[in-house]
Amino acid sequence: MDLAALALTFGTIFLVELPDKTFLATLVLATRYRPLLVWIGVGLAFAVQTTVAVVLGKAVSFLPETVVQVAVGALFLVGAFLLFKEGREHQRTNEADDGAEFAEKARPAHGWRAVLASFLVLFAAEWGDLSQLLTISLVARYDAPFSVWLGALGALLTVSGLAVLAGRWLMQRVRLHVLFYLGATVCLVLEALVIYELLS
């Protein structure tokens, strides 16, 4: 197990997902259903999404190393741009609540139906998300699929757990645009590392 890849993946995905729709969707779902059932449902969705991303990342790692590094660098740059853009929008709109789309999808349900509803909402929301693209990039870059899978899934479960347990409290105390900017900064640092490796 590559502990450095695991830690880097966890930190990157955690910072990118904390201000993302993952947190918001889980928070909204936890107000509709029992929080534990929501966490189980979204956790299963994350496990499937992360596994798909790791498999794709492993396939990408078979490409020539320079091609992989350029592609990974491009994804980190795109990620930084998107996060900065989101941060600016949230700052401009004064942190307006945009959880309505998830509230509409959360119809009354109990037991395994609540788990399934949570799974479906998050599975649809996360497909092709930035965290999935970053997971693909990190697997291709470090060639440590299990460590990246564990780090990414751990980060996603932690973010959703925070949303379920302390989401409203966090939303009142931490500005979303600050978290977007932190995530973008992490992407830029990773981009700088890729450029350094390409030049050396």
C-alpha positions, 0 to 999 in steps of 0.5 A, a space after each residue: 500500500 502506498 501511504 503517500 498516494 492514499 493521504 494525497 488522494 484523501 486530502 485532495 478529494 476531501 477538499 474538492 468535495 466539501 463545498 461540492 453538491 455531494 455535501 449539499 445533496 447528502 445534507 438535504 437527504 439527511 433532513 428527509 430520511 434517517 441519517 444513517 440510511 442516507 449515509 449507507 445509500 450515498 456510501 454505496 453510490 460512492 463505492 461504485 463511482 470510485 471503483 469505476 474511476 479507479 478502473 478507468 485510471 488504471 486503463 489510462 496508466 497503460 498509455 505512454 508516460 508523457 501522454 499520461 502526465 500531460 492529460 493529468 496536468 490538464 485535468 488538474 488545471 481544469 479542476 482548478 479553473 472550475 473550482 475557482 469559478 464556482 467559488 466566485 459564483 458562490 461569493 457573488 450570489 452570497 452563498 444562496 441555498 441551491 439544495 432545492 433540486 435534491 429536495 425535489 428528488 427526495 420523496 418520502 421513504 423508509 428503510 431500504 427504500 431510503 437507502 435506495 433513494 439516497 444511492 440513486 440521487 448521489 449516483 446521478 449527481 456524481 457521475 462525471 464529477 470532478 472528484 471522479 476525474 481527479 481519482 482517474 488522474 491520481 490512479 494514472 499518476 501514482 499507479 497505486 489503484 488500491 491506495 487511491 481507491 481507499 483514499 478517495 472512498 474514505 474522503 467521500 465517506 467522511 464528507 458525507 458523514 460530516 454532512 449527515 452529522 454536522 452539515 447545518 452547523 458547518 454551513 453556518 460557520 464556513 463560507 463555501 467559496 473559501 472551500 472552493 478556493 482551497 480545493 482549487 489551490 490543491 489542484 494548482 499545487 498538483 499541476 505544479 508538481 506535474 509540470 516540474 516532473 515533465 520539465 525534469 
